[in-house]
């Protein structure tokens, strides 16, 4: 089998790249080691930047998002028992974010691909890539018991942190940067109305909390917890009690609880690998970088990567212009590091660091007071939260 672009990974990054290439008239095949149901079952991010919203529109998959998604013009910072609103719309000249779950984005992209009968191999086993330092790289895998080989001009590695693409690059060709945070997020998904119509980020002496949502009837809540905690230690009642203790009195009173439909603990890390291009292999999304979830940059960074990559492939195939592919790594990493900085800063500002004591808490509260009291500081926060230009 031959194609112009072989995409490894059918998460939102790979699917969005495939859809953008289809719209540009570039042939692409997607290979995914998991089943479609497994991909759809992953509970992930839910806040989309303006640039991601625009990318989904360009891909022609934004109709349901605009019908069912929740546009947000701001969010709230909670510290010292009181909430303070960051007016994104006013502070950024009319920009906003959209609350629309990654599962729904993936579903829309899958549906669009299926409607066009575009080649996608789910449940691909023993996926391997080779010859990506040549003019004709290859992807091999087994599908329904049959050995398959794809010859492509380029391979796009959209297969996540544990995927085969980055692992196939010789270690001496990679430089990695990583920070591990000394806590995790205990997250609960429940079919209850959200406690507030906008997100609440809470800094408290008990630890961080986040009140988020997927819809007006489904809420996503998080509390900071030690990395040593196990999900089995946390009953639903224990979670709701702890969350309520980290909210202001009004929000605590309004909080509606219910049985969890998903509960998990996610460790937090910052990770970047450089470069993001190796011959005819290009990394995108979690294959190249990970951010802590504070500020919701992960999916949005993946979207910016594939927008750059789709444009680069389009100009290469339609105009024989290699500039886009030659500058892809540098261009993507410039935006990646800015998002990494913001995610690190927001995480450092909002969480308890047990080893740093009460002094750190007082400094955090002082910085939060400065943020909400200074328009210049609020503008910087808002500019980064809605997403820097792609």
NORNOR-V292097 format. One record per residue. N is the residue number from 1. PHI is phi in whole degrees, 0 to 359 (NA if undefined). PSI is psi in degrees with one decimal (NA if undefined). OMEGA is omega in radians with two decimals (none if undefined). Layout:
n=N phi=PHI psi=PSI omega=OMEGA
n=N phi=PHI psi=PSI omega=OMEGA
This chain:
n=1 phi=NA psi=138.1 omega=3.13
n=2 phi=237 psi=145.7 omega=3.10
n=3 phi=207 psi=167.7 omega=3.09
n=4 phi=280 psi=-42.3 omega=-3.13
n=5 phi=228 psi=124.8 omega=3.01
n=6 phi=261 psi=120.4 omega=-3.11
n=7 phi=256 psi=122.9 omega=3.11
n=8 phi=261 psi=115.9 omega=-3.13
n=9 phi=111 psi=125.7 omega=-3.13
n=10 phi=246 psi=35.2 omega=2.92
n=11 phi=282 psi=-171.1 omega=-3.10
n=12 phi=299 psi=-32.6 omega=3.13
n=13 phi=294 psi=-51.5 omega=-3.14
n=14 phi=296 psi=-42.1 omega=-3.14
n=15 phi=293 psi=-40.3 omega=3.11
n=16 phi=294 psi=-41.8 omega=3.08
n=17 phi=300 psi=-44.8 omega=3.12
n=18 phi=300 psi=-40.9 omega=-3.12
n=19 phi=289 psi=-40.1 omega=3.10
n=20 phi=295 psi=-38.2 omega=3.11
n=21 phi=292 psi=-39.2 omega=3.09
n=22 phi=301 psi=-44.9 omega=3.13
n=23 phi=296 psi=-28.5 omega=-3.13
n=24 phi=271 psi=-1.6 omega=3.13
n=25 phi=81 psi=21.6 omega=3.12
n=26 phi=257 psi=130.8 omega=-3.10
n=27 phi=282 psi=133.3 omega=-3.14
n=28 phi=214 psi=143.2 omega=3.05
n=29 phi=242 psi=139.0 omega=3.13
n=30 phi=249 psi=135.5 omega=3.11
n=31 phi=237 psi=126.6 omega=-3.09
n=32 phi=227 psi=129.9 omega=-3.08
n=33 phi=282 psi=-20.9 omega=3.13
n=34 phi=265 psi=169.2 omega=3.06
n=35 phi=282 psi=161.0 omega=3.10
n=36 phi=298 psi=-39.0 omega=3.13
n=37 phi=296 psi=-38.5 omega=3.12
n=38 phi=295 psi=-44.5 omega=3.14
n=39 phi=300 psi=-43.1 omega=-3.13
n=40 phi=289 psi=-23.1 omega=-3.08
n=41 phi=279 psi=-7.3 omega=-3.12
n=42 phi=284 psi=127.5 omega=3.14
n=43 phi=267 psi=114.2 omega=-3.06
n=44 phi=225 psi=-150.4 omega=-2.97
n=45 phi=297 psi=163.8 omega=-3.12
n=46 phi=216 psi=7.0 omega=-3.13
n=47 phi=244 psi=119.8 omega=-3.08
n=48 phi=255 psi=130.7 omega=3.05
n=49 phi=288 psi=166.4 omega=3.12
n=50 phi=300 psi=-39.3 omega=3.14
n=51 phi=296 psi=-36.3 omega=3.09
n=52 phi=290 psi=-40.1 omega=3.07
n=53 phi=302 psi=-44.4 omega=3.13
n=54 phi=295 psi=-37.6 omega=3.14
n=55 phi=294 psi=-40.6 omega=3.11
n=56 phi=294 psi=-35.2 omega=3.06
n=57 phi=295 psi=-43.1 omega=3.12
n=58 phi=298 psi=-34.0 omega=3.12
n=59 phi=281 psi=-7.7 omega=3.11
n=60 phi=77 psi=27.8 omega=-3.08
n=61 phi=232 psi=32.1 omega=-3.04
n=62 phi=256 psi=-1.5 omega=-3.02
n=63 phi=298 psi=-50.2 omega=-3.10
n=64 phi=291 psi=-34.3 omega=3.09
n=65 phi=302 psi=-44.8 omega=-3.14
n=66 phi=289 psi=-26.3 omega=3.13
n=67 phi=280 psi=-40.3 omega=-3.01
n=68 phi=249 psi=-18.7 omega=-3.12
n=69 phi=289 psi=164.9 omega=-3.09
n=70 phi=244 psi=102.9 omega=3.08
n=71 phi=293 psi=134.6 omega=3.12
n=72 phi=239 psi=126.9 omega=3.12
n=73 phi=265 psi=-1.8 omega=-3.13
n=74 phi=189 psi=-179.9 omega=3.01
n=75 phi=210 psi=173.0 omega=-3.07
n=76 phi=240 psi=141.1 omega=2.98
n=77 phi=256 psi=127.9 omega=3.12
n=78 phi=248 psi=122.0 omega=3.03
n=79 phi=206 psi=151.2 omega=-3.09
n=80 phi=51 psi=35.8 omega=3.02
n=81 phi=80 psi=7.1 omega=-3.11
n=82 phi=225 psi=149.4 omega=-3.13
n=83 phi=260 psi=145.7 omega=-3.14
n=84 phi=224 psi=126.5 omega=-3.04
n=85 phi=272 psi=134.5 omega=2.98
n=86 phi=260 psi=111.4 omega=-3.07
n=87 phi=274 psi=89.8 omega=-3.09
n=88 phi=302 psi=-44.4 omega=-3.05
n=89 phi=299 psi=-46.0 omega=-3.11
n=90 phi=287 psi=-35.8 omega=-3.04
n=91 phi=281 psi=-18.5 omega=-3.08
n=92 phi=244 psi=11.9 omega=3.13
n=93 phi=73 psi=35.1 omega=3.02
n=94 phi=104 psi=5.1 omega=3.12
n=95 phi=276 psi=158.7 omega=3.13
n=96 phi=209 psi=176.8 omega=3.02
n=97 phi=242 psi=166.9 omega=3.14
n=98 phi=236 psi=127.5 omega=3.02
n=99 phi=272 psi=110.5 omega=-3.10
n=100 phi=202 psi=115.2 omega=-2.95
n=101 phi=299 psi=147.7 omega=3.10
n=102 phi=302 psi=-34.7 omega=3.09
n=103 phi=301 psi=-40.4 omega=-3.13
n=104 phi=290 psi=-39.3 omega=3.06
n=105 phi=301 psi=-46.6 omega=3.14
n=106 phi=298 psi=-43.1 omega=3.14
n=107 phi=300 psi=-44.5 omega=3.14
n=108 phi=297 psi=-41.9 omega=-3.14
n=109 phi=291 psi=-39.9 omega=3.07
n=110 phi=299 psi=-43.9 omega=-3.12
n=111 phi=297 psi=-43.2 omega=3.14
n=112 phi=297 psi=-40.4 omega=-3.13
n=113 phi=292 psi=-41.0 omega=3.13
n=114 phi=294 psi=-37.7 omega=-3.14
n=115 phi=298 psi=-32.5 omega=-3.13
n=116 phi=267 psi=4.3 omega=-3.13
n=117 phi=53 psi=42.6 omega=3.14
n=118 phi=276 psi=144.0 omega=-2.99
n=119 phi=290 psi=119.6 omega=3.08
n=120 phi=221 psi=129.5 omega=3.13
n=121 phi=249 psi=105.2 omega=3.01
n=122 phi=269 psi=162.9 omega=-3.12
n=123 phi=58 psi=36.1 omega=3.09
n=124 phi=281 psi=127.7 omega=-3.10
n=125 phi=255 psi=151.8 omega=3.07
n=126 phi=54 psi=45.3 omega=3.14
n=127 phi=292 psi=132.3 omega=3.12
n=128 phi=217 psi=148.8 omega=3.06
n=129 phi=239 psi=150.7 omega=-3.11
n=130 phi=206 psi=164.7 omega=3.05
n=131 phi=58 psi=27.6 omega=-3.13
n=132 phi=283 psi=-3.6 omega=2.99
n=133 phi=266 psi=10.0 omega=3.13
n=134 phi=243 psi=-177.7 omega=3.14
n=135 phi=281 psi=-10.3 omega=-3.07
n=136 phi=221 psi=76.1 omega=3.12
n=137 phi=292 psi=160.4 omega=-3.08
n=138 phi=230 psi=149.7 omega=2.99
n=139 phi=237 psi=127.0 omega=3.08
n=140 phi=240 psi=147.3 omega=3.13
n=141 phi=192 psi=168.6 omega=3.07
n=142 phi=248 psi=131.8 omega=-3.13
n=143 phi=224 psi=122.4 omega=-3.08
n=144 phi=53 psi=39.7 omega=3.10
n=145 phi=80 psi=0.9 omega=-3.10
n=146 phi=251 psi=131.5 omega=3.11
n=147 phi=284 psi=130.1 omega=-3.12
n=148 phi=232 psi=149.0 omega=3.07
n=149 phi=229 psi=131.2 omega=3.06
n=150 phi=247 psi=125.1 omega=2.99
n=151 phi=261 psi=129.2 omega=-3.06
n=152 phi=224 psi=164.1 omega=3.00
n=153 phi=281 psi=-40.1 omega=3.13
n=154 phi=225 psi=153.4 omega=2.99
n=155 phi=243 psi=131.0 omega=3.07
n=156 phi=252 psi=114.2 omega=-3.14
n=157 phi=272 psi=95.7 omega=3.13
n=158 phi=246 psi=34.3 omega=-2.94
n=159 phi=255 psi=20.5 omega=2.96
n=160 phi=80 psi=178.0 omega=-3.05
n=161 phi=299 psi=-38.0 omega=-3.08
n=162 phi=263 psi=12.9 omega=-3.05
n=163 phi=284 psi=174.7 omega=-3.05
n=164 phi=280 psi=-23.3 omega=-2.96
n=165 phi=291 psi=-54.8 omega=3.12
n=166 phi=296 psi=-35.7 omega=-3.14
n=167 phi=295 psi=-19.8 omega=-3.12
n=168 phi=275 psi=-11.4 omega=-3.13
n=169 phi=279 psi=132.7 omega=3.09
n=170 phi=305 psi=135.6 omega=-3.03
n=171 phi=302 psi=-31.9 omega=-3.13
n=172 phi=289 psi=-13.2 omega=3.12
n=173 phi=268 psi=-4.3 omega=-3.08
n=174 phi=248 psi=144.9 omega=2.92
n=175 phi=235 psi=126.5 omega=-3.08
n=176 phi=241 psi=148.5 omega=3.13
n=177 phi=230 psi=131.7 omega=-3.02
n=178 phi=212 psi=143.5 omega=3.00
n=179 phi=226 psi=126.9 omega=3.11
n=180 phi=256 psi=129.7 omega=-3.13
n=181 phi=268 psi=146.9 omega=-3.02
n=182 phi=274 psi=35.1 omega=3.13
n=183 phi=198 psi=171.4 omega=3.09
n=184 phi=230 psi=177.7 omega=3.02
n=185 phi=248 psi=121.4 omega=2.95
n=186 phi=272 psi=115.5 omega=-3.08
n=187 phi=247 psi=142.1 omega=3.10
n=188 phi=231 psi=132.1 omega=3.01
n=189 phi=252 psi=130.0 omega=-3.08
n=190 phi=213 psi=145.9 omega=3.10
n=191 phi=275 psi=72.5 omega=3.08
n=192 phi=224 psi=151.4 omega=3.10
n=193 phi=297 psi=144.1 omega=3.12
n=194 phi=296 psi=150.8 omega=-3.09
n=195 phi=289 psi=-22.8 omega=3.13
n=196 phi=215 psi=155.8 omega=-3.13
n=197 phi=282 psi=-9.7 omega=3.03
n=198 phi=232 psi=163.7 omega=-3.11
n=199 phi=292 psi=146.5 omega=3.05
n=200 phi=241 psi=121.1 omega=3.01
n=201 phi=257 psi=120.9 omega=-3.01
n=202 phi=246 psi=129.3 omega=2.97
n=203 phi=251 psi=115.8 omega=-3.13
n=204 phi=223 psi=163.6 omega=3.10
n=205 phi=293 psi=-16.8 omega=3.07
n=206 phi=274 psi=-12.7 omega=-3.11
n=207 phi=124 psi=173.4 omega=-3.12
n=208 phi=289 psi=151.6 omega=2.95
n=209 phi=215 psi=151.5 omega=3.09
n=210 phi=225 psi=127.8 omega=3.03
n=211 phi=254 psi=111.2 omega=-3.11
n=212 phi=233 psi=-170.6 omega=-3.06
n=213 phi=201 psi=163.1 omega=2.97
n=214 phi=246 psi=-25.2 omega=3.09
n=215 phi=199 psi=-175.6 omega=3.11
n=216 phi=281 psi=-0.5 omega=3.09
n=217 phi=235 psi=-0.8 omega=-3.14
n=218 phi=227 psi=125.5 omega=-3.06
n=219 phi=244 psi=151.4 omega=3.09
n=220 phi=233 psi=117.9 omega=-3.09
n=221 phi=238 psi=150.3 omega=3.14
n=222 phi=222 psi=147.9 omega=2.92
n=223 phi=226 psi=142.1 omega=3.03
n=224 phi=295 psi=138.0 omega=3.12
n=225 phi=215 psi=160.4 omega=3.10
n=226 phi=296 psi=150.8 omega=3.11
n=227 phi=295 psi=-20.8 omega=-3.13
n=228 phi=281 psi=-12.2 omega=-3.14
n=229 phi=293 psi=150.4 omega=3.04
n=230 phi=242 psi=149.5 omega=-3.12
n=231 phi=303 psi=-37.0 omega=-3.10
n=232 phi=298 psi=-21.0 omega=3.12
n=233 phi=287 psi=-19.4 omega=-3.00
n=234 phi=252 psi=103.4 omega=2.97
n=235 phi=286 psi=164.6 omega=3.08
n=236 phi=301 psi=-43.1 omega=-3.13
n=237 phi=299 psi=-40.9 omega=3.14
n=238 phi=296 psi=-39.5 omega=3.12
n=239 phi=296 psi=-49.8 omega=-3.09
n=240 phi=297 psi=-37.8 omega=3.11
n=241 phi=297 psi=-43.8 omega=-3.13
n=242 phi=292 psi=-42.5 omega=3.12
n=243 phi=300 psi=-46.3 omega=-3.12
n=244 phi=300 psi=-36.2 omega=-3.13
n=245 phi=291 psi=-17.2 omega=-3.12
n=246 phi=261 psi=2.0 omega=-3.13
n=247 phi=258 psi=162.9 omega=3.03
n=248 phi=289 psi=162.4 omega=-3.05
n=249 phi=304 psi=-40.5 omega=-3.11
n=250 phi=294 psi=-47.0 omega=-3.14
n=251 phi=294 psi=-39.7 omega=3.13
n=252 phi=300 psi=-38.5 omega=3.13
n=253 phi=290 psi=-34.4 omega=-3.09
n=254 phi=279 psi=-17.7 omega=-3.03
n=255 phi=300 psi=123.8 omega=3.06
n=256 phi=256 psi=128.0 omega=-3.08
n=257 phi=253 psi=166.2 omega=3.12
n=258 phi=186 psi=176.3 omega=-3.13
n=259 phi=295 psi=140.3 omega=3.10
n=260 phi=285 psi=143.1 omega=3.03
n=261 phi=255 psi=-8.5 omega=3.01
n=262 phi=200 psi=139.3 omega=-3.14
n=263 phi=214 psi=130.9 omega=-3.09
n=264 phi=203 psi=161.2 omega=3.05
n=265 phi=243 psi=124.8 omega=-3.13
n=266 phi=247 psi=124.2 omega=3.02
n=267 phi=290 psi=157.1 omega=3.14
n=268 phi=249 psi=134.9 omega=3.07
n=269 phi=210 psi=155.2 omega=2.94
n=270 phi=247 psi=134.3 omega=-3.07
n=271 phi=210 psi=135.6 omega=3.05
n=272 phi=218 psi=137.7 omega=2.99
n=273 phi=244 psi=142.0 omega=3.12
n=274 phi=230 psi=144.4 omega=-0.16
n=275 phi=283 psi=-171.6 omega=3.11
n=276 phi=249 psi=8.2 omega=3.06
n=277 phi=228 psi=138.1 omega=3.10
n=278 phi=222 psi=92.8 omega=-3.07
n=279 phi=65 psi=-115.6 omega=-3.14
n=280 phi=258 psi=16.7 omega=3.06
n=281 phi=251 psi=130.8 omega=-3.14
n=282 phi=235 psi=131.1 omega=3.09
n=283 phi=264 psi=145.4 omega=3.12
n=284 phi=214 psi=150.0 omega=3.08
n=285 phi=68 psi=-144.7 omega=-3.05
n=286 phi=297 psi=-16.0 omega=3.05
n=287 phi=295 psi=-24.2 omega=-3.07
n=288 phi=247 psi=-24.1 omega=-3.05
n=289 phi=199 psi=149.6 omega=3.08
n=290 phi=226 psi=140.5 omega=3.05
n=291 phi=238 psi=152.6 omega=2.98
n=292 phi=298 psi=152.7 omega=-3.02
n=293 phi=288 psi=-8.3 omega=3.13
n=294 phi=299 psi=116.0 omega=-3.12
n=295 phi=94 psi=-5.0 omega=2.97
n=296 phi=57 psi=56.3 omega=-3.12
n=297 phi=260 psi=-15.0 omega=-3.00
n=298 phi=301 psi=-60.0 omega=3.14
n=299 phi=298 psi=-38.0 omega=-3.11
n=300 phi=292 psi=-35.9 omega=3.05
n=301 phi=294 psi=-40.3 omega=3.09
n=302 phi=300 psi=-41.1 omega=3.13
n=303 phi=297 psi=-41.6 omega=3.13
n=304 phi=293 psi=-39.1 omega=3.08
n=305 phi=304 psi=-51.2 omega=-3.03
n=306 phi=287 psi=-25.1 omega=3.02
n=307 phi=294 psi=-45.3 omega=3.07
n=308 phi=300 psi=-43.0 omega=-3.06
n=309 phi=291 psi=-41.9 omega=3.12
n=310 phi=299 psi=-42.5 omega=3.12
n=311 phi=294 psi=-39.3 omega=3.14
n=312 phi=295 psi=-44.6 omega=3.12
n=313 phi=294 psi=-40.2 omega=-3.13
n=314 phi=299 psi=-47.4 omega=-3.11
n=315 phi=291 psi=-30.1 omega=3.10
n=316 phi=294 psi=-47.5 omega=-3.04
n=317 phi=280 psi=-31.5 omega=-3.09
n=318 phi=269 psi=-32.2 omega=-3.07
n=319 phi=242 psi=2.6 omega=-3.07
n=320 phi=54 psi=34.5 omega=-3.09
n=321 phi=255 psi=113.2 omega=-3.09
n=322 phi=272 psi=2.5 omega=-3.03
n=323 phi=300 psi=-42.0 omega=-3.11
n=324 phi=299 psi=-44.0 omega=-3.14
n=325 phi=287 psi=-30.3 omega=-3.14
n=326 phi=288 psi=-27.4 omega=-3.10
n=327 phi=254 psi=2.1 omega=-3.06
n=328 phi=304 psi=-50.2 omega=-3.06
n=329 phi=298 psi=-48.5 omega=-3.12
n=330 phi=298 psi=-43.3 omega=-3.12
n=331 phi=294 psi=-45.4 omega=-3.13
n=332 phi=295 psi=-45.8 omega=-3.08
n=333 phi=296 psi=-30.9 omega=3.09
n=334 phi=300 psi=-44.4 omega=3.13
n=335 phi=284 psi=-36.6 omega=3.14
n=336 phi=302 psi=-47.9 omega=-3.07
n=337 phi=292 psi=-31.4 omega=3.07
n=338 phi=293 psi=-39.7 omega=3.09
n=339 phi=290 psi=-37.2 omega=3.07
n=340 phi=299 psi=-42.6 omega=3.11
n=341 phi=300 psi=-47.5 omega=-3.11
n=342 phi=296 psi=-44.8 omega=-3.13
n=343 phi=296 psi=-41.1 omega=3.08
n=344 phi=297 psi=-46.3 omega=-3.12
n=345 phi=297 psi=-47.0 omega=-3.10
n=346 phi=294 psi=-37.8 omega=3.08
n=347 phi=295 psi=-45.3 omega=3.14
n=348 phi=296 psi=-31.7 omega=-3.12
n=349 phi=285 psi=-35.2 omega=-2.92
n=350 phi=260 psi=-13.3 omega=-3.02
n=351 phi=253 psi=155.8 omega=2.97
n=352 phi=279 psi=131.5 omega=3.05
n=353 phi=249 psi=100.3 omega=-2.96
n=354 phi=308 psi=-34.5 omega=-3.06
n=355 phi=282 psi=-11.0 omega=-3.02
n=356 phi=260 psi=-8.3 omega=2.98
n=357 phi=73 psi=-168.8 omega=-3.02
n=358 phi=285 psi=-23.2 omega=3.11
n=359 phi=301 psi=-44.4 omega=3.14
n=360 phi=300 psi=-39.8 omega=3.12
n=361 phi=298 psi=-41.7 omega=3.13
n=362 phi=294 psi=-39.0 omega=3.10
n=363 phi=295 psi=-41.7 omega=3.08
n=364 phi=302 psi=-46.5 omega=-3.12
n=365 phi=297 psi=-36.8 omega=3.10
n=366 phi=294 psi=-41.4 omega=3.13
n=367 phi=292 psi=-38.7 omega=3.08
n=368 phi=297 psi=-40.9 omega=3.09
n=369 phi=298 psi=-39.2 omega=3.09
n=370 phi=295 psi=-42.6 omega=-3.13
n=371 phi=303 psi=-47.4 omega=-3.06
n=372 phi=278 psi=-15.0 omega=-3.13
n=373 phi=262 psi=-11.6 omega=-3.12
n=374 phi=245 psi=122.3 omega=3.12
n=375 phi=296 psi=-38.1 omega=-3.14
n=376 phi=298 psi=-43.4 omega=3.12
n=377 phi=293 psi=-40.7 omega=3.11
n=378 phi=297 psi=-38.6 omega=3.12
n=379 phi=296 psi=-40.9 omega=3.12
n=380 phi=297 psi=-44.6 omega=3.08
n=381 phi=300 psi=-47.8 omega=-3.10
n=382 phi=295 psi=-41.8 omega=-3.14
n=383 phi=301 psi=-44.0 omega=3.13
n=384 phi=288 psi=-35.9 omega=-3.09
n=385 phi=292 psi=-42.3 omega=-3.14
n=386 phi=285 psi=-15.0 omega=3.08
n=387 phi=108 psi=126.9 omega=3.07
n=388 phi=291 psi=156.5 omega=-3.10
n=389 phi=304 psi=141.8 omega=3.08
n=390 phi=278 psi=NA omega=none
